[in-house]
């Protein structure tokens, strides 16, 4: 254990934890949205994230022509490349999420299948996607080209603040705000809230359940795609199993905050990012996944509804 590292690099670790937590929060929003509407955990959501990372990679190298050995881009070319990669990742993940809903959920739901059957179907889709990309990539990781030069913008209390992580935090915050506005202010968003509270009554009031569920998966996929781009922008690599590790942490964040609660997902994401970063500095990065799992078990044992779970019965989202 190295508490000296935590003490000496506390603010730098805190900033890194906030950036990591922003990625967790975006992914956990997908878990929360789907659970709020269907009362089910979408275990294929981690693969939706994984596909987003590969979509960003294809957009960078295939569409924008950026190679791993190239120098980082600057100016308008850099901004255009970043935007294209972000949009492609979001679109690919959103489409994948909708397809997962159609394949793994819709027909079973229409036939009145049990929740266990639907859960098994989602796990089957998850395994299929992982194996598909394992075969495509020959089980090898893929390196993401450096689109922008990573520089330190300023220092605070000994912590060097890097530009790519600042972009992640600000952009993730804007996307979370946009999702919150969509859920609370738009007609479709109100439909999602209505279905999350009472599906039968919503149907009687004229709400199109299938459309609401499709929009919910689409919105969750957009958040996962954005998280995928921000992840690959910072860490510059991906693999067929990247969704598994990030998915466990994001699911833990959703449970920590209160599964089905948007504000809880945000709080859980940032809290878990900080806790993982701080404890990794003390115990080592090899303990990162273990720490996440321990937190998940402790939450389920001590407060299964999560920190904000008391409001779930009134309004799932």
Secondary structure, 3 states (H helix, E strand, C coil): CCHHHHHHCHHHHHHHHHHHHHHHHHHHHHHHHHHHHHCCCCCCHHHHHHHHHHHHHHHHHHHCCCCCCCCCECHHHHHHHHHHHHHHHHHHHHHHHHHHHHHHHHHHHHCCCCHHHHHHHHHHHHHHHHHHHHHHHCCCCEECCCCECCCEEEEECCEEEEHHHHHHHHHHHHHHHHHHHHHHHCHHHHHHHHHHHCHHHHHHCCCCHHHHHHHHHHHHHHHHHHHHHHHHHHHCEECCCHHHHHHHHHHHHHHHHCCCCHHHHHHHHHHHHHHHHHHHHHHCHHHHHHHHHHHHHHHHHHCCCCCCHHHCCCCCC
